[in-house]
Amino acid sequence: MNQKLEDAEIKSRLESLSGWALENGQLAKKFSFSSYGAGVAFAVQVALVAEKMDHHPDSLEIAWKTVRVAYVTHSAGGLTALDFEAANRVAGL
């Protein structure tokens, strides 16, 4: 599961993830919320998912009413199936 995906596989998998995009080699999405507190609560949920999966976002940025989540598997040198699995779980929060 930690094997780097080929570009065609990444493109195919991206089609099923609404709002997620490739940004500087990362699988990333910015989520919007009605309040700062709601964004922070979401970020905590992302962190709990990461702990359960033992796969953590490369970036989890909390800003005013937004949270940006980005994944990449550094040990594989790019995106892996695990990054997409984590993104799918985050999308379901």
C-alpha positions as CSV (number, residue, x, y, z in Angstrom):
1,M,0.0,0.0,0.0
2,N,3.0,2.3,0.3
3,Q,4.1,2.0,-3.3
4,K,4.1,5.2,-5.3
5,L,1.2,5.4,-7.7
6,E,1.6,6.1,-11.4
7,D,0.2,9.4,-12.9
8,A,-2.7,7.6,-14.6
9,E,-3.7,5.9,-11.4
10,I,-3.6,9.2,-9.5
11,K,-5.7,10.9,-12.2
12,S,-8.3,8.0,-12.0
13,R,-8.5,8.1,-8.3
14,L,-8.8,11.9,-8.2
15,E,-12.0,11.6,-10.3
16,S,-13.8,10.0,-7.3
17,L,-12.7,12.6,-4.7
18,S,-14.8,15.7,-4.9
19,G,-12.9,18.9,-4.3
20,W,-9.5,17.2,-3.9
21,A,-6.7,18.2,-6.2
22,L,-3.0,17.8,-6.8
23,E,-1.0,20.7,-5.3
24,N,2.8,20.6,-5.4
25,G,2.8,16.8,-5.4
26,Q,0.3,16.6,-2.6
27,L,-3.3,15.4,-2.5
28,A,-5.1,18.4,-1.0
29,K,-8.4,20.0,-0.2
30,K,-9.6,23.1,1.6
31,F,-12.7,22.7,3.7
32,S,-14.9,25.6,4.7
33,F,-16.8,26.0,8.0
34,S,-19.3,28.4,9.5
35,S,-17.0,29.3,12.4
36,Y,-13.4,29.0,13.5
37,G,-14.4,26.5,16.2
38,A,-16.1,24.2,13.7
39,G,-12.9,24.1,11.7
40,V,-10.9,23.3,14.7
41,A,-13.3,20.5,15.7
42,F,-13.0,19.1,12.1
43,A,-9.1,19.2,12.4
44,V,-9.3,17.2,15.6
45,Q,-11.4,14.6,13.8
46,V,-8.8,14.5,11.0
47,A,-6.1,13.9,13.6
48,L,-8.1,11.1,15.1
49,V,-8.5,9.4,11.7
50,A,-4.8,9.8,11.2
51,E,-4.0,8.1,14.5
52,K,-6.3,5.2,13.8
53,M,-4.7,4.7,10.3
54,D,-1.2,5.5,11.5
55,H,-1.0,7.7,8.4
56,H,-0.9,11.4,9.0
57,P,-1.5,14.4,6.8
58,D,1.6,16.1,5.5
59,S,-0.2,19.3,6.3
60,L,-3.2,20.1,8.4
61,E,-3.6,23.9,8.4
62,I,-6.3,25.6,10.5
63,A,-7.3,29.1,9.4
64,W,-10.3,31.4,9.9
65,K,-13.2,29.2,8.9
66,T,-11.1,26.9,6.7
67,V,-9.0,23.8,7.2
68,R,-6.6,22.6,4.5
69,V,-5.7,18.9,4.5
70,A,-2.9,17.5,2.4
71,Y,-1.4,14.1,2.0
72,V,1.8,12.6,0.5
73,T,3.8,9.6,1.5
74,H,7.4,10.8,1.8
75,S,8.8,7.3,2.2
76,A,7.4,6.3,-1.2
77,G,8.4,9.5,-2.9
78,G,4.8,10.5,-3.8
79,L,1.2,9.6,-3.6
80,T,0.2,6.1,-2.5
81,A,-3.1,4.2,-2.1
82,L,-2.9,5.1,1.6
83,D,-3.1,8.8,0.8
84,F,-6.3,8.3,-1.1
85,E,-7.7,6.0,1.6
86,A,-7.1,8.8,4.2
87,A,-8.6,11.4,1.9
88,N,-11.7,9.3,1.5
89,R,-12.1,8.9,5.2
90,V,-11.6,12.6,5.8
91,A,-14.2,13.3,3.0
92,G,-16.7,11.2,5.0
93,L,-16.3,13.2,8.3
